């Protein structure tokens, strides 16, 4: 059953359908709040929405997906529906995202970057476990190359 109700959809400041536009908008939102744009490597996204007043965001893809972040050697699982509340340098109340830790899948509930920036990103679970990695490991390669050319 979907967490996103028709009432939430009706209150959305932004609502998009289709993989291409949803990928673009999700990356832009991550950049807008100061997070690396490679955090949500979803495929076949059917719908995404954002309620600016509350910071609530959702992405719905056709099926569950696993992705390995090669630079840190971590496997993540994304449910067919991912929801969260976003604010400056932070994603909180995250649902639909798990990471593999010691052969067990652990739910993630929060992702944040230190303020002032230290180049580190922290992933937290509801049980209090957390891991910190370099922000650059979650930045898309194409954008890193563009940044180098601009400098």
C-alpha positions as CSV (number, residue, x, y, z in Angstrom):
1,X,0.0,0.0,0.0
2,X,1.3,3.4,-0.9
3,X,2.2,6.0,1.7
4,X,1.4,8.8,-0.8
5,X,-2.3,9.4,-0.7
6,X,-4.4,11.4,-3.2
7,X,-4.6,14.2,-0.6
8,X,-0.8,14.4,-0.5
9,X,-0.7,14.4,-4.3
10,X,-3.2,17.2,-4.4
11,X,-1.1,19.3,-2.0
12,X,2.1,18.8,-4.0
13,X,4.0,21.9,-5.2
14,X,5.6,19.8,-7.9
15,X,4.3,16.5,-9.4
16,X,5.9,14.7,-12.4
17,X,5.3,11.5,-14.3
18,X,7.9,9.7,-16.4
19,X,11.4,8.4,-15.9
20,X,13.4,11.1,-17.6
21,X,11.8,14.2,-15.9
22,X,11.6,12.5,-12.5
23,X,15.3,11.6,-12.6
24,X,16.2,15.2,-13.6
25,X,13.9,16.7,-10.9
26,X,15.2,14.4,-8.1
27,X,18.8,15.2,-8.9
28,X,18.0,19.0,-9.0
29,X,16.2,18.7,-5.6
30,X,19.2,16.9,-4.0
31,X,21.6,19.7,-5.4
32,X,19.1,22.4,-4.2
33,X,19.3,21.1,-0.6
34,X,23.0,20.6,-0.7
35,X,23.3,16.8,-1.0
36,X,25.1,14.8,-3.7
37,X,23.0,14.1,-6.7
38,X,23.9,10.4,-6.9
39,X,22.1,9.4,-3.7
40,X,18.9,8.1,-5.4
41,X,20.0,6.0,-8.4
42,X,16.5,4.9,-9.2
43,X,15.3,3.4,-12.6
44,X,12.0,3.4,-14.4
45,X,10.6,6.1,-12.1
46,X,6.8,6.4,-12.7
47,X,6.1,9.4,-10.4
48,X,7.8,11.9,-8.2
49,X,6.4,14.7,-6.1
50,X,7.5,17.4,-3.7
51,X,5.4,19.3,-1.1
52,X,7.5,22.5,-0.5
53,X,5.5,23.5,2.6
54,X,6.5,20.4,4.5
55,X,9.6,19.2,2.6
56,X,7.9,15.9,1.9
57,X,9.2,14.2,-1.3
58,X,8.4,10.8,-2.9
59,X,9.6,8.8,-5.8
60,X,7.8,5.7,-7.2
61,X,9.6,3.3,-9.5
62,X,8.2,0.3,-11.3
63,X,10.1,-2.3,-9.1
64,X,12.6,-2.6,-6.3
65,X,16.2,-1.9,-7.3
66,X,19.6,-2.7,-5.8
67,X,22.6,-0.5,-6.5
68,X,26.3,-0.8,-5.5
69,X,28.1,2.4,-4.7
70,X,31.5,1.2,-6.0
71,X,33.6,3.9,-4.4
72,X,32.6,2.8,-0.9
73,X,31.8,-0.8,-1.7
74,X,28.2,-0.6,-0.3
75,X,25.1,-2.2,-1.6
76,X,21.8,-0.3,-1.3
77,X,18.2,-1.4,-1.9
78,X,15.5,1.0,-3.0
79,X,11.9,-0.1,-2.7
80,X,9.4,0.7,-5.4
81,X,8.4,3.7,-3.3
82,X,10.9,6.0,-1.5
83,X,9.7,8.8,0.7
84,X,11.4,11.4,2.9
85,X,11.4,14.9,4.3
86,X,14.2,17.1,2.9
87,X,15.8,20.2,4.3
88,X,19.1,22.0,4.0
89,X,21.9,19.3,4.0
90,X,19.6,16.6,5.4
91,X,17.1,13.9,4.4
92,X,15.0,12.7,7.4
93,X,12.2,10.2,8.0
94,X,13.5,8.3,5.0
95,X,11.5,5.1,4.0
96,X,12.2,2.6,1.3
97,X,16.0,2.6,1.4
98,X,18.1,-0.1,3.0
99,X,21.8,-0.9,3.0
100,X,23.7,-4.1,3.5
101,X,25.8,-4.2,6.6
102,X,27.4,-7.5,7.8
103,X,25.2,-9.6,5.6
104,X,22.0,-8.0,7.0
105,X,19.8,-5.4,5.4
106,X,19.5,-2.3,7.6
107,X,16.8,0.4,7.1
108,X,18.1,3.9,6.6
109,X,16.2,6.8,8.3
110,X,18.4,9.8,7.8
111,X,21.2,11.1,5.6
112,X,23.0,14.3,6.4
113,X,26.0,16.4,5.6
114,X,27.9,18.3,8.3
115,X,27.4,22.1,8.6
116,X,30.0,23.6,8.0
117,X,30.9,21.1,5.2
118,X,33.6,18.6,6.0
119,X,33.4,16.6,2.9
120,X,31.6,13.7,4.8
121,X,28.1,12.4,4.6
122,X,26.5,10.3,7.4
123,X,23.8,7.6,7.0
124,X,21.8,6.8,10.1
125,X,19.4,3.9,10.9
126,X,16.4,4.0,13.2
127,X,18.3,1.7,15.7
128,X,21.1,4.3,16.1
129,X,23.7,2.7,13.8
130,X,25.5,5.1,11.5
131,X,28.3,5.2,8.9
132,X,30.2,8.2,7.5
133,X,31.6,8.3,4.0
134,X,33.1,10.9,1.6
135,X,30.5,13.0,-0.1
136,X,32.3,12.5,-3.4
137,X,31.4,8.8,-3.4
138,X,27.8,9.7,-4.0
139,X,28.3,12.4,-6.6
140,X,27.6,11.4,-10.2
141,X,30.8,11.2,-12.3
142,X,29.5,13.3,-15.2
143,X,28.9,16.2,-12.8
144,X,32.4,15.9,-11.3
145,X,33.8,16.3,-14.7
146,X,31.7,19.3,-15.4
147,X,32.8,20.9,-12.2
148,X,36.5,20.4,-13.1
149,X,36.0,22.0,-16.5
150,X,34.3,25.1,-15.0
151,X,37.2,25.7,-12.6
